[in-house]
Amino acid sequence: MPIYEYICDDCGERYERMVMSQKQAIACPKCESSKHAIQLSAFAAPANGNKSSHRSSSAPSSRGGCCGGGCGSN
């Protein structure tokens, strides 16, 4: 079930909704208008090139910071 971000065409309110079906009616929480535009969302993803920046400072370096050290990060 994706969460979509919308902006109301009538009042400019930005809001999010979990959409269970394409037939689900979406209304603005401020003015209750059904006229809206879906906004593009930005998301964060870990960079693959710099694994050391994602390690916790308390994790032992001999284990590589993962469960048991078996993830091949040596």
C-alpha positions as CSV (number, residue, x, y, z in Angstrom):
1,M,0.0,0.0,0.0
2,P,1.8,3.1,-1.2
3,I,1.7,6.5,0.4
4,Y,1.1,9.3,-2.0
5,E,1.8,13.0,-1.5
6,Y,-0.8,15.4,-2.9
7,I,-1.2,19.2,-3.3
8,C,-4.8,20.6,-3.5
9,D,-5.5,22.5,-6.7
10,D,-8.0,24.8,-4.8
11,C,-6.3,25.8,-1.6
12,G,-2.7,24.6,-2.0
13,E,-2.7,22.3,1.0
14,R,-0.1,19.5,1.0
15,Y,-1.1,16.2,2.4
16,E,-0.4,12.4,2.3
17,R,-2.7,9.5,1.9
18,M,-2.2,5.7,2.0
19,V,-3.9,4.5,-1.1
20,M,-5.4,1.0,-1.0
21,S,-7.2,1.1,-4.4
22,Q,-7.1,3.4,-7.5
23,K,-10.8,3.9,-7.1
24,Q,-10.4,5.3,-3.6
25,A,-11.7,8.9,-3.3
26,I,-9.1,11.3,-2.1
27,A,-10.2,14.7,-0.6
28,C,-8.2,17.6,0.8
29,P,-8.3,17.6,4.6
30,K,-8.5,21.5,4.6
31,C,-11.2,22.3,2.0
32,E,-12.4,18.8,1.1
33,S,-11.8,19.4,-2.6
34,S,-11.2,16.3,-4.8
35,K,-9.1,18.3,-7.2
36,H,-5.4,17.6,-6.5
37,A,-2.0,16.8,-8.1
38,I,0.2,13.9,-7.1
39,Q,3.6,15.2,-6.0
40,L,6.9,13.4,-6.6
41,S,8.5,12.2,-3.4
42,A,12.2,12.3,-2.6
43,F,13.6,9.4,-0.6
44,A,17.0,8.6,0.9
45,A,19.0,5.5,0.0
46,P,22.3,4.5,1.4
47,A,25.3,5.1,-0.8
48,N,27.0,1.8,-1.9
49,G,30.4,3.3,-2.2
50,N,31.0,4.4,1.4
51,K,29.9,1.6,3.8
52,S,32.1,2.9,6.7
53,S,29.9,6.1,7.1
54,H,26.9,3.9,8.0
55,R,28.6,2.0,10.9
56,S,27.9,2.8,14.4
57,S,30.9,4.0,16.4
58,S,30.1,1.4,19.1
59,A,30.2,-1.5,16.7
60,P,33.4,-3.6,16.9
61,S,35.5,-3.1,13.8
62,S,36.5,-6.8,13.6
63,R,32.8,-7.8,12.9
64,G,32.4,-5.2,10.2
65,G,29.3,-3.7,11.9
66,C,26.9,-6.4,10.8
67,C,25.3,-9.5,12.5
68,G,28.2,-11.8,13.1
69,G,30.5,-10.3,10.5
70,G,29.4,-12.7,7.7
71,C,28.2,-10.1,5.3
72,G,31.5,-9.7,3.4
73,S,32.4,-6.2,4.4
74,N,36.1,-6.7,5.1
